[in-house]
Amino acid sequence: MSEQQRQADNRGRSTTDEFRAFVREGWAPRRSEVTAPAPSAAPAAARRARLGAAYPGQRLIVPAGGLKVRSNDTDYVFRPHTAFAWLTGLGADREPDAVLVMEPLPGDGGGHEAVLYLRPLADRDSDEFFADSRYGEFWVGARPTLADVERELRLTARHVDELEAAAAKDAGEVTVRLVRDADRELTARLDVARVDNGAAVEGLQEADDALAHDISHLRMCKDDYEVEQMRAAVEATHHGFDAMVAELPRAAALGRGERWLEGTFALHARHRGNGVGYDSICAAGDHANTLHWIKNTGEVREGDLVLIDAGVEVDSLYTADITRTFPVSGTFTAAQREVYDAVYAAQEAGIAAVRPGNRFSDVHAAAIRVIAEHLHAWGLLPEGVTVEDTLDKEHGQYHRRWMVHGTSHHLGLDVHDCALATREEYMDAELRPGMVLTVEPGLYFKADDLLAPERFRGTGVRIEDDVLVTEDGCENLSAGMPRRADEVEAWIARVQAR
């Protein structure tokens, strides 16, 4: 919120002393709904221990972030910073302005005390209770008490007003690191406070960046709780896809059918989870050849394909990321099936490459070889160019005209998870049990691509699944959602017959 917005005060308010006294009276005693630790508490504590072991004797500060104004006096729905959610176990819209501080304990191997600074529930005799439209209970609902948070998360809870005095104290003696991009206003204040308390200006940001990187890298292998949440996200996404399949005829009949499908999925995502994990792509016809088509303003027409890339984010903030390509009429044409089967074959090769010991880049290499082989067989590569020629990264890559993107990325709390890992830690790294990856090859023939066969023009196909690396191979978490062309046709017929 800007300073100008803070200073503006154009609401009508009842501010008489008599009214204030009246509104504070006559409320039933509050009762806590928190009776036991959350299922996320123990896994989050284990994650904090792993992180703390890498930074003994150092104070680590991880903000949730703050509210962001959407339009004048309304805020966007809050989503905590990913690092904060991972280390606290809090999801959904919790808790704006909160800050996790991992305070080093004295002695060698002392570990860290986890302290969560937050804005707790205000007393009913406070002005905030009724008059604060951004935080007041009357306006946005009750927040947890400090005792609630301690019971739920098994850590120490303190009022956020105590944060800044505690965060930078002894900064000349204790290394203080901060996740900088979570709350930029807080970062600016803590930078000044750290220097004022003895920290050197030089190297401050680099030390903070190292912390953010390490948190991102540590998140690559999911624990049992995280895998359970990923399964829940996939299951919820399956329901959303079923709903869209059922609505294909209506989407074609109503007009602006891409929006209808998008809205259908969003309804189920919000009902079964926290919402969508990212803006859904509902791309019919030639729109499927725009890789990030999120406008979803187009028609859904009989005879076309519709490419849908969507995922439900569950309340813990873990998200699925799944793509299916459907024939709107329920049956693929011969040309559509030809493209679809090529993509399916490429995806099968990519999934087969997901196993411990292989490198992350091997997944793309396996899938893209199949894509290149089909393009060569169709005569689409330049004359004299072989499959090996186009796969040459220095002098080839002709196949990228029709498959420009990578085949895989990590998945978890973010749809493109662990993004701060280095190339060596990501693209060149060995796959390990607990990693969750997408496998999503595609073929895209734009309607005005004169090098593409006429029968393929305007056809875009992508198939994407969420795959867990296991001890001896992999598990396709979204295997319950049909992929083969004949299975997809049967899926449409089955759902629409209900």
C-alpha positions in Angstrom: 0.0 0.0 0.0 1.4 3.4 -1.0 1.9 6.2 1.5 -0.7 8.2 -0.3 -3.2 5.4 0.2 -2.3 5.1 3.9 -2.9 8.8 4.4 -6.2 8.8 2.5 -9.2 8.3 4.9 -12.5 8.5 3.1 -14.5 5.9 4.9 -17.5 6.7 7.0 -16.7 5.6 10.5 -18.6 5.6 13.8 -16.1 6.9 16.2 -18.1 8.2 19.2 -16.9 7.0 22.6 -20.3 5.7 23.3 -20.3 3.5 20.2 -16.8 2.2 20.9 -17.9 1.1 24.4 -21.0 -0.5 23.0 -19.2 -2.5 20.3 -16.8 -4.0 22.8 -19.5 -5.5 24.9 -21.7 -8.6 24.7 -19.5 -11.1 23.0 -19.4 -14.8 23.9 -16.0 -16.1 25.1 -13.7 -17.3 22.3 -12.8 -20.9 22.0 -9.7 -22.2 20.2 -10.3 -24.5 17.3 -6.7 -25.8 17.5 -6.6 -29.0 19.5 -3.6 -30.7 18.2 -0.5 -30.1 16.0 -1.1 -29.8 12.3 -0.1 -32.8 10.1 2.4 -30.4 8.5 4.1 -29.5 11.8 6.5 -32.4 12.1 7.6 -32.4 8.5 8.2 -28.7 8.6 10.3 -29.0 11.8 12.4 -31.7 10.1 13.0 -29.3 7.1 14.1 -26.5 9.5 16.6 -28.9 11.1 18.0 -29.7 7.7 18.4 -26.1 6.8 19.7 -25.2 10.2 22.4 -27.8 10.0 23.8 -26.0 7.0 23.9 -22.7 8.9 25.1 -23.4 12.5 25.2 -20.4 14.7 23.5 -18.1 12.2 20.2 -16.3 12.4 17.9 -17.1 9.5 14.9 -14.9 8.7 12.1 -16.0 6.3 9.2 -13.7 5.8 5.8 -14.7 4.6 5.3 -11.5 2.8 2.6 -8.9 3.1 -0.8 -8.0 1.6 -0.8 -6.4 -1.8 -3.4 -3.8 -2.9 -5.5 -5.0 -5.8 -7.8 -2.0 -6.2 -7.9 0.9 -3.8 -9.0 -0.6 -0.5 -9.1 -4.3 -1.5 -6.2 -6.7 -1.4 -5.3 -9.6 -3.6 -5.8 -13.0 -1.9 -2.7 -13.6 0.1 -0.3 -16.5 -0.6 2.7 -16.9 1.6 6.2 -17.0 0.2 7.2 -20.5 -0.8 10.2 -20.7 1.5 8.0 -19.6 4.4 5.3 -22.2 3.6 7.9 -25.0 3.3 9.6 -24.2 6.6 6.4 -23.5 8.7 3.8 -25.8 7.2 1.4 -22.9 6.8 -0.5 -22.8 3.5 -3.7 -21.3 2.0 -3.7 -17.5 2.9 -1.6 -17.7 6.1 -0.2 -15.5 7.7 0.3 -12.1 6.1 3.2 -10.1 7.6 4.4 -13.1 9.6 8.2 -13.8 9.8 9.9 -17.0 10.7 13.2 -16.5 12.6 15.5 -19.5 13.2 17.4 -18.3 16.2 20.7 -20.0 16.9 20.9 -21.7 20.2 24.1 -21.4 22.3 26.8 -24.1 22.2 28.3 -26.3 19.5 25.5 -28.3 17.8 22.9 -26.2 19.5 20.6 -26.0 16.6 18.0 -23.3 16.2 14.8 -22.2 18.0 12.0 -21.6 15.5 10.2 -18.3 16.4 7.2 -17.2 14.4 6.5 -13.5 14.6 3.0 -12.7 13.5 0.0 -10.4 14.0 -2.2 -12.4 16.5 -5.9 -12.0 17.1 -6.7 -8.6 18.6 -8.7 -8.3 21.8 -12.3 -7.1 21.3 -11.6 -4.0 23.4 -9.1 -2.8 20.7 -9.8 -0.4 17.9 -8.5 -3.0 15.4 -11.3 -5.5 16.3 -13.9 -3.3 14.6 -12.3 -0.4 12.9 -9.3 -1.8 11.0 -10.6 -2.8 7.5 -7.4 -4.5 6.6 -6.8 -6.6 9.6 -9.8 -6.3 11.8 -11.8 -9.3 12.8 -15.1 -7.7 11.7 -13.7 -7.2 8.2 -11.5 -10.2 7.4 -12.2 -12.7 10.1 -10.4 -13.9 13.2 -6.7 -14.7 13.1 -5.0 -17.2 15.4 -3.7 -16.4 18.9 -0.1 -16.9 19.8 -1.1 -19.9 21.8 -3.0 -21.3 18.8 0.1 -21.0 16.6 2.3 -22.6 19.2 -0.1 -25.5 19.6 -0.6 -25.9 15.8 3.0 -25.6 14.6 5.1 -26.7 17.6 7.3 -23.6 17.7 7.5 -20.3 19.6 5.1 -17.5 18.6 5.6 -13.8 19.3 3.9 -10.6 18.3 5.3 -9.2 15.0 5.9 -5.9 16.7 8.8 -7.6 18.5 10.5 -8.7 15.3 12.7 -5.9 14.2 14.4 -5.5 17.6 15.1 -9.3 17.7 16.0 -9.8 14.0 19.1 -7.6 13.7 20.5 -7.6 17.3 24.2 -8.5 17.5 24.4 -8.5 13.7 28.1 -7.7 14.0 28.7 -10.9 16.0 26.0 -13.3 14.6 25.6 -13.7 10.9 22.0 -12.8 10.0 20.6 -14.0 6.7 17.3 -13.0 5.1 15.1 -14.3 2.3 15.1 -10.9 0.5 12.3 -11.2 -2.1 9.6 -12.3 0.3 9.0 -8.8 1.7 11.0 -6.0 0.1 9.9 -3.3 2.5 11.0 -5.4 5.4 14.2 -6.3 3.7 15.0 -2.6 3.3 14.4 -1.9 7.0 16.4 -5.0 8.1 19.3 -4.1 5.8 19.7 -0.8 7.7 19.2 -2.4 11.0 21.8 -5.1 10.4 24.4 -2.5 9.4 23.5 -0.3 12.3 24.1 -3.3 14.6 27.5 -4.1 13.2 27.0 -6.1 10.0 29.2 -5.3 7.0 27.5 -3.8 4.0 29.7 -5.7 1.6 28.5 -9.2 0.9 25.2 -8.7 2.7 23.0 -9.5 -0.4 25.3 -12.3 -1.5 24.9 -14.0 1.8 21.1 -13.6 1.7 21.0 -15.0 -1.9 22.9 -18.1 -0.8 20.2 -18.8 1.8 17.4 -18.5 -0.8 19.3 -20.7 -3.2 19.9 -23.4 -0.5 16.2 -23.4 0.5 15.2 -23.8 -3.2 17.7 -26.7 -3.7 16.7 -28.5 -0.5 13.1 -28.6 -1.7 14.0 -30.9 -4.7 13.4 -34.2 -2.9 10.0 -34.3 -1.4 9.3 -35.9 2.0 6.4 -38.3 2.6 4.1 -35.5 3.6 4.8 -33.6 0.4 4.3 -36.6 -1.8 0.9 -37.1 0.0 0.0 -33.5 -0.8 1.0 -34.0 -4.4 -1.2 -37.0 -4.7 -4.1 -35.0 -3.3 -3.4 -32.2 -5.8 -3.4 -34.7 -8.7 -6.7 -36.3 -7.5 -8.4 -32.9 -7.3 -7.1 -32.0 -10.7 -8.5 -35.2 -12.1 -12.0 -34.2 -10.9 -11.5 -30.8 -12.5 -10.6 -32.4 -15.9 -13.7 -34.7 -15.6 -15.8 -31.6 -15.2 -14.3 -29.9 -18.2 -14.8 -33.1 -20.3 -18.5 -33.1 -19.3 -18.8 -29.5 -20.4 -17.2 -29.8 -23.8 -20.5 -29.8 -25.7 -21.8 -26.8 -23.8 -18.5 -25.0 -24.3 -18.9 -25.5 -28.0 -22.5 -24.4 -28.0 -22.3 -21.3 -25.8 -19.6 -19.4 -27.5 -16.4 -18.2 -25.9 -16.0 -21.8 -24.8 -12.4 -21.5 -23.7 -13.6 -19.2 -20.8 -16.3 -21.7 -20.0 -13.8 -24.5 -19.6 -11.5 -22.3 -17.6 -14.3 -21.3 -15.2 -15.4 -24.9 -14.9 -12.0 -26.0 -13.7 -11.6 -23.0 -11.4 -14.8 -23.9 -9.7 -13.6 -27.4 -8.8 -10.1 -26.1 -8.0 -11.5 -23.7 -5.5 -13.9 -26.3 -4.1 -11.4 -29.1 -3.7 -8.3 -27.1 -2.9 -7.0 -23.6 -2.5 -7.5 -22.7 -6.1 -5.6 -23.1 -9.4 -1.9 -23.6 -9.1 -1.3 -21.3 -12.1 -3.4 -19.6 -14.8 -5.1 -22.4 -16.7 -4.5 -22.8 -20.4 -7.7 -23.8 -22.3 -6.5 -23.5 -25.9 -8.8 -24.6 -28.7 -7.8 -24.9 -32.3 -4.8 -22.8 -33.4 -4.6 -21.2 -29.9 -3.0 -24.5 -28.7 0.1 -23.4 -30.7 0.6 -20.4 -28.5 2.4 -22.1 -25.6 1.3 -19.8 -22.8 -2.2 -19.1 -24.1 -3.9 -17.9 -20.9 -6.3 -15.4 -22.5 -8.8 -18.2 -23.0 -11.1 -15.9 -25.1 -11.6 -18.2 -28.0 -14.3 -20.4 -29.4 -14.4 -24.2 -28.8 -15.5 -25.7 -32.1 -16.6 -29.2 -33.1 -13.8 -30.9 -35.0 -11.1 -29.0 -33.2 -8.7 -30.1 -30.5 -8.6 -28.3 -27.2 -5.4 -28.4 -25.2 -5.9 -27.9 -21.5 -3.0 -27.3 -19.1 -4.3 -26.9 -15.6 -3.6 -27.9 -12.0 -5.2 -27.7 -8.6 -3.3 -26.2 -5.7 -4.4 -27.8 -2.5 -4.6 -25.9 0.8 -1.0 -26.8 1.7 0.0 -25.0 -1.6 1.3 -28.0 -3.4 0.1 -28.1 -7.0 -0.4 -30.5 -9.8 0.4 -29.6 -13.4 -1.3 -31.7 -16.0 -2.1 -31.3 -19.7 -4.5 -33.3 -21.8 -5.5 -32.7 -25.4 -9.1 -33.5 -26.3 -11.0 -33.8 -29.5 -14.0 -31.5 -29.0 -16.3 -33.9 -31.0 -15.1 -36.9 -28.9 -13.1 -38.5 -31.7 -9.7 -37.7 -33.2 -9.5 -37.2 -37.0 -6.8 -39.2 -38.7 -4.5 -36.3 -38.9 -5.1 -35.3 -35.3 -4.4 -38.8 -34.1 -1.2 -38.9 -36.2 0.2 -36.0 -34.3 -1.3 -37.1 -31.0 0.3 -40.6 -31.3 3.7 -39.1 -32.0 3.5 -36.9 -28.8 2.3 -39.9 -26.8 5.3 -42.0 -28.0 7.6 -39.2 -27.0 6.0 -38.9 -23.6 6.4 -42.7 -23.1 10.1 -42.4 -23.8 10.4 -39.5 -21.4 8.7 -41.2 -18.6 10.8 -44.3 -19.1 13.9 -42.1 -18.6 12.7 -41.0 -15.1 14.7 -43.2 -12.8 17.4 -42.8 -10.2 20.9 -42.4 -11.7 19.7 -40.8 -14.9 20.2 -37.1 -15.3 17.3 -34.6 -15.4 18.3 -33.7 -18.9 18.0 -37.4 -20.0 14.2 -37.0 -19.8 14.1 -34.3 -22.4 16.7 -36.1 -24.5 14.6 -39.3 -24.7 11.4 -37.5 -25.5 12.9 -35.1 -28.1 14.6 -37.9 -30.0 11.2 -39.4 -30.6 9.8 -36.1 -31.7 12.8 -35.6 -34.1 12.3 -39.1 -35.5 8.6 -38.4 -36.3 9.5 -35.0 -37.9 12.1 -36.7 -40.0 9.7 -39.4 -41.1 7.2 -36.8 -42.1 9.9 -35.1 -44.2 9.8 -31.8 -42.2 13.5 -31.5 -41.5 15.6 -29.7 -44.1 16.8 -31.8 -47.0 19.8 -34.0 -46.0 19.3 -33.4 -42.2 19.2 -36.6 -40.2 17.8 -37.2 -36.8 21.3 -37.0 -35.4 22.0 -33.8 -37.3 18.9 -32.0 -35.8 19.7 -33.3 -32.3 23.2 -31.6 -32.5 23.0 -28.7 -30.0 25.7 -26.7 -31.8 24.5 -26.9 -35.4 21.1 -28.5 -35.5 17.9 -28.0 -33.5 15.6 -27.8 -36.5 13.0 -29.8 -34.7 12.5 -26.9 -32.2 10.4 -25.1 -34.8 7.6 -27.6 -33.7 8.7 -28.4 -30.1 10.3 -25.3 -28.7 10.0 -26.0 -24.9 11.7 -28.3 -22.5 10.1 -31.6 -21.6 10.3 -31.4 -17.8 10.5 -29.3 -14.7 10.4 -29.9 -11.0 7.0 -29.6 -9.3 5.9 -28.9 -5.8 4.9 -25.8 -3.9 5.7 -23.9 -7.1 4.5 -25.1 -10.5 8.1 -24.5 -11.7 9.7 -25.6 -8.4 13.2 -25.1 -7.1 13.9 -22.4 -9.6 16.9 -21.0 -7.8 18.9 -24.2 -8.2 21.9 -23.8 -10.5 22.1 -25.5 -13.9 24.4 -28.1 -12.4 22.0 -28.8 -9.6 19.0 -28.9 -12.0 19.6 -29.7 -15.6 22.7 -31.7 -15.0 21.8 -33.3 -11.7 21.1 -37.0 -11.1 17.5 -37.9 -10.4 16.9 -39.0 -6.8 14.0 -40.7 -5.1 11.4 -38.1 -3.9 11.8 -35.7 -6.9 8.6 -34.9 -8.6 8.8 -34.0 -12.3 6.5 -33.1 -15.2 7.0 -35.0 -18.5 5.3 -32.9 -21.2 6.4 -33.2 -24.8 4.3 -31.5 -27.5 4.0 -30.8 -31.2 2.7 -27.4 -32.4 1.8 -26.7 -36.1 0.7 -23.2 -36.4 -2.1 -22.5 -38.9 0.2 -20.2 -41.0 3.2 -22.5 -41.0 3.8 -23.2 -44.6 6.5 -25.8 -43.9 4.0 -28.0 -42.0 1.9 -30.5 -43.9 -1.5 -28.9 -44.6 -3.3 -31.7 -42.7 -1.4 -30.7 -39.5 -1.8 -26.9 -39.7 -3.7 -25.5 -36.7 -3.1 -28.6 -34.6 -1.3 -28.4 -31.3 -0.9 -31.3 -28.9 0.7 -31.6 -25.5 0.4 -34.5 -23.0 1.8 -33.8 -19.5 1.9 -36.0 -16.3 3.4 -35.6 -12.9 5.9 -38.3 -12.1 7.5 -39.3 -8.8 11.1 -40.7 -8.8 11.1 -43.9 -6.8 13.9 -46.1 -5.5 13.8 -48.3 -8.6 12.1 -46.2 -11.3 9.2 -43.9 -11.2 5.5 -43.6 -10.5 3.2 -41.6 -12.7 1.0 -39.9 -10.1 -1.5 -38.9 -12.7 -1.7 -42.3 -14.4 -5.4 -42.4 -13.6 -6.1 -39.8 -16.2 -6.2 -41.5 -19.7 -3.4 -40.7 -22.1 -3.6 -43.0 -25.2 -5.8 -41.7 -28.0 -8.4 -44.5 -27.8 -8.4 -44.1 -24.0 -9.0 -40.4 -24.3 -12.0 -41.0 -26.6 -13.4 -43.5 -24.2 -12.9 -41.1 -21.3 -14.9 -38.4 -23.2 -17.7 -40.9 -24.0 -17.9 -42.2 -20.5 -18.0 -38.9 -18.7 -20.5 -37.3 -21.1 -22.8 -40.4 -20.8 -23.3 -39.8 -17.1 
